[in-house]
């Protein structure tokens, strides 16, 4: 034993191992078991844990994407439902219900408005028109009127800002034959109504 600690003396490894065999063998066995456990259990578990973490992250991302898609789909559904309600309200409350009410609106009511603005209605005609691929039909009305500029301007303004659904398609204004003559106005107006075969 003394030889192990003697300075300057080379002791062979075989002797050291032989002298400390009873301690080295258990330590070697423990190290071998640790190595086997590390290779056979810990490393696969680590890979499995990393794989599980990655799958959990992917699942969380997929869940978030699915929740976002669901919210988008619900918003689209709600938007379509609201648009459908608004369209039905527009058809039912804003547009004339049929050609008869469209004629009353564009002829009778416009004649009354012209009188109230001191604009003279000289002539007028209305032409119904079917619209392709549409549940609506159009009534196109053309009027010849005469009056002072200020009265005509106010008349047109009231048509544009009134509650009834009328679209001014064209306005043609011409001077009278002399300075005192009233201005001539050619006015084209359209309104729309539900087609008879589309009314529920």
C-alpha positions as a Python dict, from the first residue, in 0.01 Angstrom:
ca = {
    (1, 'X'): (0, 0, 0),
    (2, 'X'): (287, 228, 75),
    (3, 'X'): (409, 192, -277),
    (4, 'X'): (98, 370, -405),
    (5, 'X'): (201, 693, -238),
    (6, 'X'): (573, 671, -292),
    (7, 'X'): (703, 971, -480),
    (8, 'X'): (867, 905, -811),
    (9, 'X'): (760, 544, -839),
    (10, 'X'): (547, 418, -1125),
    (11, 'X'): (270, 188, -1010),
    (12, 'X'): (104, -16, -1280),
    (13, 'X'): (-272, 28, -1333),
    (14, 'X'): (-327, -342, -1300),
    (15, 'X'): (-200, -332, -945),
    (16, 'X'): (-417, -31, -857),
    (17, 'X'): (-722, -204, -1002),
    (18, 'X'): (-633, -528, -825),
    (19, 'X'): (-585, -354, -490),
    (20, 'X'): (-911, -154, -516),
    (21, 'X'): (-1118, -415, -699),
    (22, 'X'): (-1378, -448, -426),
    (23, 'X'): (-1460, -71, -460),
    (24, 'X'): (-1416, -34, -834),
    (25, 'X'): (-1644, -322, -932),
    (26, 'X'): (-1956, -180, -751),
    (27, 'X'): (-1877, 168, -881),
    (28, 'X'): (-1838, 30, -1235),
    (29, 'X'): (-2164, -161, -1202),
    (30, 'X'): (-2344, 152, -1079),
    (31, 'X'): (-2194, 357, -1367),
    (32, 'X'): (-2296, 89, -1618),
    (33, 'X'): (-2651, 80, -1478),
    (34, 'X'): (-2667, 461, -1492),
    (35, 'X'): (-2545, 453, -1850),
    (36, 'X'): (-2803, 188, -1946),
    (37, 'X'): (-3081, 383, -1773),
    (38, 'X'): (-2968, 702, -1946),
    (39, 'X'): (-2964, 540, -2290),
    (40, 'X'): (-3268, 315, -2249),
    (41, 'X'): (-3502, 534, -2039),
    (42, 'X'): (-3401, 897, -1996),
    (43, 'X'): (-3310, 981, -2356),
    (44, 'X'): (-3627, 823, -2507),
    (45, 'X'): (-3834, 997, -2238),
    (46, 'X'): (-3667, 1326, -2321),
    (47, 'X'): (-3734, 1277, -2691),
    (48, 'X'): (-4091, 1179, -2608),
    (49, 'X'): (-4133, 1487, -2387),
    (50, 'X'): (-3993, 1712, -2661),
    (51, 'X'): (-4222, 1546, -2914),
    (52, 'X'): (-4516, 1585, -2676),
    (53, 'X'): (-4434, 1955, -2625),
    (54, 'X'): (-4412, 2006, -3000),
    (55, 'X'): (-4743, 1825, -3055),
    (56, 'X'): (-4904, 2029, -2776),
    (57, 'X'): (-4783, 2353, -2940),
    (58, 'X'): (-4914, 2236, -3279),
    (59, 'X'): (-5246, 2136, -3123),
    (60, 'X'): (-5273, 2474, -2947),
    (61, 'X'): (-5200, 2654, -3276),
    (62, 'X'): (-5457, 2438, -3458),
    (63, 'X'): (-5712, 2509, -3183),
    (64, 'X'): (-5650, 2885, -3204),
    (65, 'X'): (-5685, 2871, -3584),
    (66, 'X'): (-6009, 2672, -3551),
    (67, 'X'): (-6147, 2923, -3297),
    (68, 'X'): (-6056, 3213, -3530),
    (69, 'X'): (-6223, 3034, -3826),
    (70, 'X'): (-6534, 2972, -3614),
    (71, 'X'): (-6552, 3340, -3515),
    (72, 'X'): (-6512, 3443, -3880),
    (73, 'X'): (-6785, 3199, -3986),
    (74, 'X'): (-7019, 3325, -3712),
    (75, 'X'): (-6950, 3688, -3810),
    (76, 'X'): (-7017, 3604, -4176),
    (77, 'X'): (-7339, 3421, -4083),
    (78, 'X'): (-7454, 3711, -3864),
    (79, 'X'): (-7361, 3961, -4137),
    (80, 'X'): (-7554, 3765, -4400),
    (81, 'X'): (-7852, 3734, -4167),
    (82, 'X'): (-7849, 4109, -4099),
    (83, 'X'): (-7806, 4187, -4470),
    (84, 'X'): (-8100, 3960, -4551),
    (85, 'X'): (-8317, 4136, -4289),
    (86, 'X'): (-8210, 4479, -4417),
    (87, 'X'): (-8288, 4377, -4775),
    (88, 'X'): (-8634, 4248, -4678),
    (89, 'X'): (-8700, 4572, -4487),
    (90, 'X'): (-8584, 4773, -4791),
    (91, 'X'): (-8817, 4574, -5018),
    (92, 'X'): (-9106, 4595, -4773),
    (93, 'X'): (-9078, 4951, -4639),
    (94, 'X'): (-8875, 5164, -4881),
    (95, 'X'): (-8956, 5045, -5234),
    (96, 'X'): (-9303, 5068, -5384),
    (97, 'X'): (-9481, 4733, -5344),
    (98, 'X'): (-9600, 4701, -5706),
    (99, 'X'): (-9631, 4888, -6033),
    (100, 'X'): (-9949, 5066, -5920),
    (101, 'X'): (-9779, 5216, -5613),
    (102, 'X'): (-9473, 5298, -5827),
    (103, 'X'): (-9697, 5491, -6069),
    (104, 'X'): (-9866, 5674, -5780),
    (105, 'X'): (-9526, 5769, -5642),
    (106, 'X'): (-9371, 5890, -5968),
    (107, 'X'): (-9677, 6052, -6125),
    (108, 'X'): (-9927, 6161, -5860),
    (109, 'X'): (-9680, 6252, -5589),
    (110, 'X'): (-9439, 6426, -5829),
    (111, 'X'): (-9729, 6624, -5978),
    (112, 'X'): (-9827, 6736, -5626),
    (113, 'X'): (-9465, 6828, -5547),
    (114, 'X'): (-9439, 7026, -5872),
    (115, 'X'): (-9756, 7220, -5784),
    (116, 'X'): (-9629, 7295, -5433),
    (117, 'X'): (-9309, 7440, -5585),
    (118, 'X'): (-9497, 7633, -5856),
    (119, 'X'): (-9342, 7421, -6130),
    (120, 'X'): (-9576, 7344, -6419),
    (121, 'X'): (-9602, 6981, -6528),
    (122, 'X'): (-9652, 6993, -6906),
    (123, 'X'): (-9636, 6625, -6998),
    (124, 'X'): (-9517, 6292, -6870),
    (125, 'X'): (-9501, 5925, -6955),
    (126, 'X'): (-9398, 5613, -6763),
    (127, 'X'): (-9245, 5296, -6904),
    (128, 'X'): (-9208, 4977, -6695),
    (129, 'X'): (-8895, 4774, -6759),
    (130, 'X'): (-8801, 4421, -6656),
    (131, 'X'): (-8450, 4377, -6517),
    (132, 'X'): (-8262, 4060, -6605),
    (133, 'X'): (-8160, 3835, -6314),
    (134, 'X'): (-8326, 4064, -6060),
    (135, 'X'): (-8631, 4031, -5834),
    (136, 'X'): (-8707, 4397, -5912),
    (137, 'X'): (-8858, 4584, -6203),
    (138, 'X'): (-8797, 4944, -6295),
    (139, 'X'): (-9043, 5221, -6376),
    (140, 'X'): (-8880, 5488, -6591),
    (141, 'X'): (-9067, 5819, -6596),
    (142, 'X'): (-9000, 6121, -6817),
    (143, 'X'): (-9149, 6463, -6738),
    (144, 'X'): (-9148, 6795, -6921),
    (145, 'X'): (-9179, 7082, -6673),
    (146, 'X'): (-9151, 7460, -6673),
    (147, 'X'): (-9078, 7712, -6401),
    (148, 'X'): (-8838, 7961, -6247),
    (149, 'X'): (-8485, 7849, -6169),
    (150, 'X'): (-8523, 7876, -5791),
    (151, 'X'): (-8849, 7676, -5793),
    (152, 'X'): (-8699, 7407, -6018),
    (153, 'X'): (-8387, 7385, -5803),
    (154, 'X'): (-8595, 7339, -5485),
    (155, 'X'): (-8817, 7084, -5660),
    (156, 'X'): (-8516, 6872, -5761),
    (157, 'X'): (-8364, 6905, -5414),
    (158, 'X'): (-8684, 6776, -5252),
    (159, 'X'): (-8691, 6476, -5486),
    (160, 'X'): (-8329, 6389, -5402),
    (161, 'X'): (-8366, 6427, -5025),
    (162, 'X'): (-8720, 6295, -4984),
    (163, 'X'): (-8805, 5967, -4809),
    (164, 'X'): (-8932, 5799, -5128),
    (165, 'X'): (-8699, 5586, -5336),
    (166, 'X'): (-8665, 5780, -5661),
    (167, 'X'): (-8348, 5811, -5868),
    (168, 'X'): (-8293, 6109, -6096),
    (169, 'X'): (-8139, 5964, -6411),
    (170, 'X'): (-8115, 6274, -6624),
    (171, 'X'): (-8187, 6648, -6608),
    (172, 'X'): (-8197, 6875, -6913),
    (173, 'X'): (-8260, 7246, -6862),
    (174, 'X'): (-8332, 7491, -7143),
    (175, 'X'): (-8400, 7866, -7149),
    (176, 'X'): (-8737, 7998, -7255),
    (177, 'X'): (-8804, 8170, -7586),
    (178, 'X'): (-8753, 8513, -7429),
    (179, 'X'): (-8611, 8660, -7109),
    (180, 'X'): (-8945, 8650, -6926),
    (181, 'X'): (-9041, 8297, -7031),
    (182, 'X'): (-9000, 8018, -6772),
    (183, 'X'): (-8719, 7768, -6800),
    (184, 'X'): (-8797, 7428, -6956),
    (185, 'X'): (-8694, 7117, -6767),
    (186, 'X'): (-8679, 6761, -6899),
    (187, 'X'): (-8654, 6524, -6603),
    (188, 'X'): (-8600, 6147, -6615),
    (189, 'X'): (-8669, 5958, -6292),
    (190, 'X'): (-8665, 5588, -6203),
    (191, 'X'): (-8806, 5389, -5919),
    (192, 'X'): (-8800, 5015, -5854),
    (193, 'X'): (-9058, 4772, -5724),
    (194, 'X'): (-9084, 4399, -5655),
    (195, 'X'): (-9165, 4201, -5969),
    (196, 'X'): (-9512, 4045, -5962),
    (197, 'X'): (-9379, 3688, -5991),
    (198, 'X'): (-9134, 3750, -5704),
    (199, 'X'): (-9386, 3881, -5450),
    (200, 'X'): (-9430, 3633, -5164),
}
